[in-house]
Amino acid sequence: MTLLRRGWYFEEFEPGMEITTQGRTITEADIVNFAGLSGDYNPAHTDEEFARTTPFGRRIAHGLLVTSVVSGLAMQTGILEGTVIAFREIKDWRFAKPVFIGDTVHAVLRVEATKALPRLGGGAVDIRITVKNQRGETVIRGTWTVLVAARPQSEDAEA
């Protein structure tokens, strides 16, 4: 059986390409589970009474929880499925607005730059990530660098 590849090879990424992910609603269960997984029980995330005393007035999602959710949303687009070698770097990551329980987030992925790295069997792709909530407000932004496999030579011969 031959499996179909969904992911794009390094050579298929071009600066300016843009993809919007589907949305995902952040739930209380997400926050509770992330606190348990990470050990981050900061009361701003886990204690409603405490959170009422903060500038946000209610519990907020962990920034790293939302970052993890966005990583999953990016993978669900299929562009990196089976071709990503490694997640290499996060640059200029900014948490611009809080994400609350019940907010639905999605991400706009924009290819900013590519750099061939033949010794690694592919190249680096800089992807500008803009995370937005259901109101279209930017809640997180920054750039991820992922290492993506080069097209196998056998596919070059077929193309």
HELIX and SHEET records of a PDB file:
HELIX    1   1 PHE A   10  GLU A   12  5                                   3    
HELIX    2   2 GLU A   28  SER A   38  1                                  11    
HELIX    3   3 PRO A   43  THR A   46  1                                   4    
HELIX    4   4 GLU A   48  ALA A   51  1                                   4    
HELIX    5   5 GLY A   63  GLN A   76  1                                  14    
HELIX    6   6 PRO A  118  LEU A  120  5                                   3    
HELIX    7   7 GLN A  153  GLU A  158  1                                   6    
SHEET    1   A 3 GLU A  18  THR A  20  0                                        
SHEET    2   A 3 THR A 104  LEU A 117 -1                                        
SHEET    3   A 3 ARG A  24  THR A  25 -1                                        
SHEET    1   B 5 GLU A  18  THR A  20  0                                        
SHEET    2   B 5 THR A 104  LEU A 117 -1                                        
SHEET    3   B 5 GLY A 122  LYS A 132 -1                                        
SHEET    4   B 5 THR A 138  ALA A 149 -1                                        
SHEET    5   B 5 VAL A  84  PHE A  95 -1                                        
END                                                                             
